[in-house]
Amino acid sequence: MELVRHEWLYTSTLSLIDLSTGTGKTYLTSRVIDEIRHSLKHHPNHEGFAFFYCNRNEPQRREPLSVLRSFVRQLSTPIRCADSIQRELRQFYSESRLDASEPTLDDCEKYLLKFISVYLKTTLILDALDECERDQRHKLINYFHAFLAKTTRPVKIFVSSRPDSDIKNTFKDVASVEIQATDNYDDISKFISSKIAEHEKWKTMNKAFETEIVNTLQRQSQGM
């Protein structure tokens, strides 16, 4: 992970982690998030960092506007210029209330571009793009490309998703890593075998029967 972060230091990138069903995409993404948060906590360097978990079962977590609003909130407290940014946001919020309106996607883009320009570099992570509204998620991708094109500061955007056709087509020209459920089979087999070996009564088990147990658990695990 430290090697990956070092390679990302000075260039802006949009990256897709393409994960099939059964690969534990949210778990993998959460590990990336935890690693970055841990690094920033122990080595603060004025870096911007924001993340969001999409969830098709929660209306507020499958809308592009919810994603960008969350990014705005998380990036709105930089060490430098914190007071001026907070003051500007409060004024915007007050004006919106008076007009009985809410921040739009374009409003969020404006503020995010401001915030990205304040930080030395910024990392944005979005988990489960495929769980965002299908007819809306292209908007998020367009805004991500806009962040890369319109800022002079390095910004890294990490997206995890199942390989839905529209997402694969949209990301065909960006860096991507594809992970299949079968990629975990060897590790799962080793784990099952080690657990079997821990039980005394299994030591005299017929090898053919042990193999059948491992294979059955492997099939049922579906890579998890």
Secondary structure, 3 states (H helix, E strand, C coil): CHHHHHHCCCCCEEEEEEECCCCCHHHHHHHHHHHHHHHHHHCCCCEEEEEEECCCCCHHHCCHHHHHHHHHHHHCCCCCCHHHHHHHHHHHHHHHHHCCCCCCHHHHHHHHHHHHHHCCEEEEEEECHHHCCCCCHHHHHHHHHHHHHHCCCCEEEEEEECCCHHHHHHCCCCEEEEECHHHHHHHHHHHHHHHHHCCHHHCCCCHHHHHHHHHHHHHHHCCC
